[in-house]
Amino acid sequence: MFHKTLLFTAFMVLFVTASMFFPASRAQAAREPSVKAGEPASHFQKADELFLKEDLKAAASEIRKGAGFLRQKAKNATEDSKEGLNASAQELEKLAKDVETGGVTSEKQLKDTFARSYHALSNYEYKRASESWAKKKTRETGQALTNAAQDVEHAAKWSGRELEADTVGAIDYARGVGGKLVKGAGWTVDEVDKGIKGIGNALSKFGERMESKDKQ
């Protein structure tokens, strides 16, 4: 009995010590988002590859296509999110010009700009979800929530930054609720409210992290 107690005590000491020196990580790598043809991610991916191959004219062309996507979204956006989309599109257009003329020497500059573009897109989709939900357009709310969740993941991927565990949870929750709304069954009002609020908080939190890293 004495030996069992001694072994248990030794195990607990080791467990506590390990917990002190190797705490559980609160950050998680973002889920690998899907890339669909025609969407910015496909153009950004091609632009990045072409930039590394020093095919600067072709890389600039792909960046401009991504900017065009944001411009198109801005046409249907409310004033609140229209400004962010147009500003991001303008940043992409400037990047394309700088890439084409050889003024960009760092791949990081491309990736950071792509990340900010996807943050702007996610913010647009989040606000579209809020507006659609206020009008009781459930399917549109679901599509916007799903898009917002995926766009945050794209932003995280391009930024190279890990997401906090609670941010990952909010993204997954919003995606799950969005799927229910699109299907038209299985959701509750409280779930939708929580999903919209959660993705909004996740966006704000990740945006703050991006800004703080950019200033360093």
N, C-alpha and C positions, 0 to 999 in steps of 0.2 A: 504494500500500500504506500509505504514511504517513497519507494522508487518511482511509482506512478505519479505521486504528487510532485516529486522533484522534477521529473520529465515535463510535466504540464507547466510548472513554473518557469522552467528554462525555455520552453516553447513560447510562452507569453512574453517573456523578456525579449526574445529574438524578434517576435512579431511587432512589438511596440517600437523597438529600435529601428527595424526596417521601415516602419511607417514614418518615423521621424526623419530619416535620411533619404527615403525614396517615396515622397508623398504622391498620391494619385494625381495624375495630370488633369487639369480642368480644361485643357484645350484639346480639340480634336481636329483632325484633317477633314476638310470639307468633302462631302460626297462627290464623286466624279459626275458632273452634270452631263446630260446628253447633248450632242451637237447636231442640229438640224440644218440641212442645206438652206441657204438664203438668209439665215439668221446671223447676227453679228459674230457669234462664236466661230462659225465656219470661216468667215472672212478674216477674223483676227488670227485664227490658227494658221491660215495660209499666209497671211502677212508676216507673221513671226518666222515661219519657215523660210519664206522668200528673203526676208531681211538677213537672216543668218547665212543665206547663200549669196548675199550681196546683189540680189536682183531687186534693186531699190525701186525702180519704176513700177514693177509688178506688185511689190509690197505696198507701195503708196496707193495703187489702184484698189487693192483689197480693203485698205483702211477707209478709203472714200466710200466704198460700198457699205461698210458698217455705219459710217456717218449718215448715209442716205436712209438707212433703216431707222435711225433715231429721229431724223427729220420727219419721216413719214408718221411715226408714232406721235410726234409733237403736234401734228395737225389735228388729232382727235383728243388731245389732252386738255385738261382744265388749265387755267392760268398758273395754278400752283405748281403743277408738275411740268408744264410746257417749258418754263424757264430753265429748269434743270436739264431737260432733254436737249434743248437748243444749245445750251452752253456746252454740254458734253459733245454734241455733234461738231460744234465750232472747234473744240479742242482737238477732236479727231482730224478735222480738215487741216488744221495747222500742223499736226503731227505728220500727216501725209505729205504736205509740202516740204517739211523739214527732212523727212526720210528721203524723198525724191532728190533733193539737192545735196544730200550727203551730210546734213547738219545733225543727224542723230547717230551717235556712236555706241550707245548702250541699249541692249535689249530690254533692260529694266524700264527704260523710259516708255517703251511700247506697252509693256505689261501693266505698268501703273496706270497708264491712260486707259487701257482696255478695262481695267478693274473699275475705274471711276465711271466709265460708260455703263457698265452693267449695274453699278450701284444706282445710277440715275434711272435705268430701266426698271429696276426692282422697286424703286420708290414710286414710279409711275403706276406700276401694276398694283402696288399696295393701296394707293389712293383710288385707283379704279375699282378695287375690291370694296373699299369703304363706301364709295359713291353708289355702286351697284347694289350693295346690301341695303343702303338707306332707301333705295327705290324698290326693294324686294325682288330684284332680278337675280334669282338664286344661281342660275347656271353661269351667268356672266361673273358673278362673285366667285364662284368656284374656279373658273378658268383664270381669273386674275390672281387669286390666291396661289394657285399652282404655279403660275408664271413667276410671281414674286419670289416664291421659295427657290425656284430653280435659278433665277437671276442672281440672287444673293450668293448661291453656290458658285456661279460663274465668276462673280466679283472676287470671292475668296480665292478661287483657283488662280486667277490672273495676278492677284496681289501677292500670292505665295504665303499668305498668313493663315494660321490655323484659327478656327472658330471656337469660342468658348462653348463648353458643354451645354449651357442653357440656351445659347443661340442655336446650336444644332437641334436641340429639342423643340424650339419654337418653329424652326423651319420644317422639321418632320411633321409636327402637329398641323401646321398650316397646309402642308401638302395633303395630309390625310383628310382633313375637313374639306379641302378643295375638291378632292376626288369624290367625296360623298355628294357634294352639291352638284357636280357635273352629272353624276349618275341619277340625281334626283331622289335619293332615299338614304336613310340612316343617320341624318344629321339633326342636331338640335340647335335652337337659337343661341343657347349659352356656348355651345361648341364653336359656332361661327364667330360670335363676339370675341371669344378667347383667341381664336386663330388669327383674326384680323389684328387685334391688339398685340398679340405675340410677335407677328411678323413685323409690325411697326416698330416695336421695341428692339427687335433684332437688327433692323436696318439702322436705327439710330446708333446703337452700340457699335456695330461694325463700322459705320461711317466715322464715328469718333476715333476708333482705332486706326483707320486709314489716314485720317488727318494728322494724328499724333505721330505716326510713323513717317509721314511725308515731311514733317517739320524737323525730324532728326538729322 
